[in-house]
Each structure stands twice: as structure tokens, then as C-alpha cells.
Amino acid sequence: MVILDILQLQCASQAKEKTLVNVRFSEKKLTFLKEKFQAFLDPHTSITITNKNTAIKHEDGYFVFTLNTEGIDLIDSCSIKKYHFEFKFCENKLMLNAREADMSFLDSFIRKIDTIASNLEKHLYTLITR
């Protein structure tokens, strides 16, 4: 019989958490990104893209994607799961459900944004500007 040492598991888990790299940009890339956002948004202060009002069933899921001069906000809800991604330029970090996200979540965040962008051209979503 194998004996499982809970303390050893906790230490291993904490060590693994410490090696994860959080999502951050260099100052040069962050400045570039801010400038591109301001140019894209001009003359608006905010653009929201959503399928919340056009979703056939609430269980099918919806998203609310907001771009503004402060950063990016993406709520992706499907069935019983809800993901809330936030990236604020002033903090230079990606948050997922109010916790700092590591690089392992960056790919799914980018893929969701890419899917929204490619389907936006098909006029499947509501576009709100402010």
C-alpha cells in the first residue's frame, strides 16, 4: 500500500505555482499596444461586442467583449462556467476571475478574441460604441 503524504503534495503544488509565469508586457510593447488601442477606438472611448441579446438559449452561452482606453474586458459564459478576463494597461497584467492569470490561459484568451473578430465580419454580434 502506498502512503500519500498530504504535506508533500501541498509543498509540490506550491512549488509548481511559483514557477508559473504571469502575463505581462514589456514597457515598449505595452506602449505600442496602448497607442494601437487609442487609434482603433478613435473617436470612441469604448467599443462593446456581444452576442448576449442574440443568443438563442442562455445555456448556449454568451460573451461580452469590451475594448476601451483602460484595457480589455471579456466575459465568456457557457452553460455553468463563466470566465471573466481583464487586462488593464495601468496594471499590466491579465486577470482571470479576479486572479492573476499565467501564460497557460493566454492562448484561450487570444483564441476567443480571434473567434469574435472573425465572426464580427459576418454581423452575428451586437456592436455598441460610446
RALINDA-V928501 format. One record per backbone hydrogen bond with DSSP energy under -1.0 kcal/mol. NH is the residue of the N-H (numbers start at 1). CO is the residue of the C=O. If there is no record, write none. Layout:
nh=NH co=CO
nh=NH co=CO
This chain:
nh=9 co=5
nh=10 co=6
nh=11 co=7
nh=12 co=8
nh=13 co=9
nh=14 co=10
nh=15 co=11
nh=16 co=12
nh=17 co=13
nh=18 co=14
nh=23 co=101
nh=30 co=26
nh=31 co=27
nh=32 co=28
nh=33 co=29
nh=34 co=30
nh=35 co=31
nh=36 co=32
nh=37 co=33
nh=38 co=34
nh=39 co=35
nh=40 co=36
nh=41 co=37
nh=42 co=38
nh=44 co=41
nh=47 co=67
nh=48 co=128
nh=49 co=65
nh=50 co=126
nh=51 co=63
nh=55 co=51
nh=60 co=57
nh=61 co=58
nh=62 co=77
nh=64 co=75
nh=65 co=49
nh=66 co=73
nh=67 co=47
nh=68 co=71
nh=69 co=45
nh=72 co=87
nh=73 co=66
nh=74 co=85
nh=75 co=64
nh=76 co=83
nh=77 co=62
nh=78 co=81
nh=79 co=59
nh=81 co=78
nh=83 co=76
nh=85 co=74
nh=86 co=95
nh=87 co=72
nh=89 co=70
nh=92 co=88
nh=95 co=86
nh=96 co=99
nh=97 co=84
nh=99 co=96
nh=101 co=94
nh=103 co=21
nh=105 co=102
nh=109 co=105
nh=110 co=106
nh=111 co=107
nh=112 co=108
nh=113 co=109
nh=114 co=110
nh=115 co=111
nh=116 co=112
nh=117 co=113
nh=118 co=114
nh=119 co=115
nh=120 co=116
nh=123 co=120
nh=124 co=119
nh=126 co=50
nh=128 co=48
nh=130 co=46
